[in-house]
């Protein structure tokens, strides 16, 4: 298949390598020189384009599959709206109007759209309750990926990622230095994030669906921090409740208060097998590196 990975960054590079190795014709799309160089280093074609500019997208060849994995240049809602809503709508309209339009679109979203569930379980049937304007923007982009894409004959799939980690994103200091605030981690290794998207495309499943992409074990941040400290041979970090953090910092954002456990049963039902089923499995290389092994 011909595949265009739009916003080909942390997950996109891994996805591009995987699909290229499987015999697909892949192009990665970025704007920056460094981004384009990273795509070329990963072994597939790099194309420069601005996803919010229809004229710029003319440089991207026709594709059977589109993967929209762009990230916002800033943390604010305005940057998110530009990257996720404006960019995705421009892509859907531009590619949908082509004589050879895509068959499928995968949009990578976030489990953040669920908001706070006080530690309870959520899955694809749970109604989202975004805690921030940025998360509401993500949910709006999901509608574009499913409804507006379908209006143009493109089958959309939304993949809601948990917290991405892996090489260059282990952020060990968060857990080893502390203080660590109570709550659950819902994570997925970068290799499994790419693997899940590749599976949904190549197995031709989840058209028109939302799929949670998280590993098998939501884990208590406190328990994970203690485990990581023990594995690294250091003292456990200080731990705070949300109330203690609020007292120390003056306030805690709704995003930071959001606490839930995300279920991945649907992803398993669709046939995906994890390389790193738990965050403990995924952190082993980082622990060995920390210990100098």
Beta strands, then each sheet from edge to edge (+ up, - down):
strand 1: 2-6
strand 2: 25-30
strand 3: 45-48
strand 4: 65-68
strand 5: 104-110
strand 6: 121-122
strand 7: 155-161
strand 8: 163-165
strand 9: 180-181
strand 10: 184-185
strand 11: 187-189
strand 12: 210-213
strand 13: 219-220
strand 14: 239-240
strand 15: 261-262
sheet 1: 3+ 2+ 1+ 4+ 5+ 7+ 12+
sheet 2: 6+ 15+
sheet 3: 8+ 11+
sheet 4: 9+ 14+
sheet 5: 10+ 13-
end
